[in-house]
Amino acid sequence: MVSLFRTNSSHPDFVKLVQLLDAELAVFDGVEHEFYHQFNQIDKIKHAVVAYEGKQAVAIGAIRHYNDEEVEIKRMYTRGDARGRGYATEVLKELEKWAKELGYMRCILETGKRQEAAVALYQIRGYLLTPKYGPYVDMDNSLCFSKDLL
């Protein structure tokens, strides 16, 4: 059974899984990796979730203030050997719940076109494709999504 732990970006298990995420994204993003990496620093993340199966950290995600109404979903990742078991869905649901508790009205996010599993997850969870925002406006590989928190 999965257990979810709310923390911040300095938690050692969060940091460890972010390192695995960054290594994987370097392959997905190719030459664009340095551009995307600058927007994925964890030092400004105050709200992170770590999912555990037993004592093993298997998935992470975070939210970061974007504006007074919107929070940005960041650093979603599930360890390769733990994929397909619903951990990412549970982390995303917890992040949405936390964002609502913090008074946000909407979640926004950016992901890459080549990250098909991530795109599918967001669409299944009710995220709608939206115009690109912020630094992603001119990035061909970027897809941006949003979901109203009801």
C-alpha positions as CSV (number, residue, x, y, z in Angstrom):
1,M,0.0,0.0,0.0
2,V,1.2,3.5,-0.9
3,S,1.7,6.1,1.8
4,L,2.1,9.8,1.0
5,F,4.3,12.2,2.9
6,R,4.1,16.0,2.6
7,T,7.4,17.7,2.9
8,N,9.6,20.2,1.2
9,S,12.3,20.1,-1.4
10,S,15.1,19.5,1.0
11,H,13.8,16.0,2.1
12,P,16.6,13.5,1.2
13,D,14.2,11.1,-0.6
14,F,12.8,13.9,-2.6
15,V,16.3,15.0,-3.6
16,K,17.3,11.5,-4.5
17,L,14.4,11.0,-6.8
18,V,14.9,14.4,-8.4
19,Q,18.4,13.3,-9.3
20,L,17.0,10.3,-11.1
21,L,14.4,12.5,-12.8
22,D,17.0,14.9,-14.0
23,A,19.1,12.1,-15.5
24,E,16.1,10.8,-17.3
25,L,15.0,14.2,-18.6
26,A,18.5,14.8,-20.0
27,V,17.8,11.9,-22.4
28,F,14.2,13.0,-23.2
29,D,15.1,16.7,-23.7
30,G,18.3,16.2,-25.6
31,V,19.9,19.5,-26.6
32,E,17.0,21.4,-24.9
33,H,17.8,20.0,-21.5
34,E,19.8,23.0,-20.2
35,F,16.9,25.3,-21.1
36,Y,14.3,23.3,-19.2
37,H,16.6,22.5,-16.3
38,Q,16.9,26.2,-15.3
39,F,13.2,26.2,-14.5
40,N,13.3,23.0,-12.5
41,Q,15.5,24.0,-9.6
42,I,14.1,22.7,-6.3
43,D,15.4,25.4,-4.0
44,K,12.2,27.4,-4.2
45,I,9.8,24.5,-3.7
46,K,8.1,24.6,-0.4
47,H,5.5,21.9,-1.0
48,A,6.6,18.4,-2.1
49,V,5.1,14.9,-1.8
50,V,7.0,11.7,-1.6
51,A,5.2,8.4,-2.1
52,Y,6.4,5.3,-0.3
53,E,5.8,1.6,-0.8
54,G,6.8,0.3,2.6
55,K,10.0,2.2,3.4
56,Q,11.0,2.7,-0.2
57,A,10.5,6.1,-1.9
58,V,8.9,5.3,-5.2
59,A,7.4,8.6,-6.6
60,I,7.5,12.4,-6.1
61,G,5.8,15.6,-7.1
62,A,5.7,19.2,-6.0
63,I,3.8,22.4,-6.3
64,R,5.2,25.9,-6.6
65,H,3.4,29.2,-6.4
66,Y,2.8,30.7,-9.8
67,N,0.4,33.5,-9.0
68,D,-2.4,34.2,-6.5
69,E,-4.8,31.8,-8.3
70,E,-2.5,29.2,-9.8
71,V,0.0,26.7,-8.6
72,E,2.5,25.0,-10.9
73,I,2.9,21.2,-10.7
74,K,6.6,20.4,-10.8
75,R,9.1,17.5,-10.5
76,M,6.6,14.6,-11.1
77,Y,8.5,11.4,-11.2
78,T,8.1,7.7,-10.5
79,R,11.1,5.3,-10.3
80,G,11.4,3.1,-13.4
81,D,10.9,-0.1,-11.4
82,A,7.7,1.2,-9.8
83,R,5.8,2.5,-12.8
84,G,2.4,1.3,-13.8
85,R,1.2,0.9,-10.2
86,G,-0.7,4.2,-9.8
87,Y,1.9,6.0,-7.7
88,A,2.0,9.1,-10.0
89,T,-1.8,9.4,-9.8
90,E,-1.8,9.3,-6.0
91,V,1.0,11.9,-5.9
92,L,-0.9,14.2,-8.3
93,K,-4.2,13.8,-6.4
94,E,-2.4,14.7,-3.2
95,L,-0.8,17.8,-4.8
96,E,-4.1,18.9,-6.1
97,K,-5.7,18.5,-2.6
98,W,-2.8,20.4,-1.0
99,A,-3.1,23.2,-3.6
100,K,-6.8,23.6,-2.9
101,E,-6.1,23.7,0.9
102,L,-3.6,26.5,0.2
103,G,-6.3,28.5,-1.5
104,Y,-5.3,28.0,-5.2
105,M,-8.0,27.8,-7.8
106,R,-6.1,26.1,-10.6
107,C,-3.1,23.8,-11.3
108,I,-0.9,24.5,-14.3
109,L,2.0,22.5,-15.7
110,E,4.4,22.0,-18.5
111,T,5.6,18.7,-19.9
112,G,7.4,17.5,-23.0
113,K,5.7,16.1,-26.0
114,R,8.0,13.1,-25.9
115,Q,6.9,12.3,-22.3
116,E,3.9,10.3,-23.5
117,A,3.1,8.7,-20.1
118,A,3.1,12.1,-18.4
119,V,0.8,13.5,-21.1
120,A,-1.6,10.6,-20.7
121,L,-1.6,10.9,-16.9
122,Y,-2.5,14.5,-17.0
123,Q,-5.2,14.0,-19.5
124,I,-6.7,11.1,-17.5
125,R,-6.7,13.3,-14.4
126,G,-8.7,16.0,-16.2
127,Y,-6.0,18.4,-17.3
128,L,-6.8,20.4,-20.5
129,L,-4.3,21.5,-23.0
130,T,-3.8,25.2,-22.8
131,P,-1.7,27.9,-24.5
132,K,1.9,27.8,-23.5
133,Y,2.8,30.1,-20.7
134,G,5.9,31.8,-19.3
135,P,9.2,30.5,-20.6
136,Y,7.6,27.7,-22.6
137,V,5.8,29.9,-25.1
138,D,8.4,29.4,-27.9
139,M,9.4,25.8,-27.0
140,D,8.3,23.3,-29.7
141,N,8.7,20.4,-27.3
142,S,6.5,21.9,-24.6
143,L,2.9,21.1,-23.9
144,C,1.1,23.1,-21.2
145,F,-2.0,22.0,-19.3
146,S,-4.3,23.3,-16.6
147,K,-7.0,22.0,-14.3
148,D,-9.5,24.0,-12.2
149,L,-9.7,22.9,-8.6
150,L,-13.3,22.5,-7.7
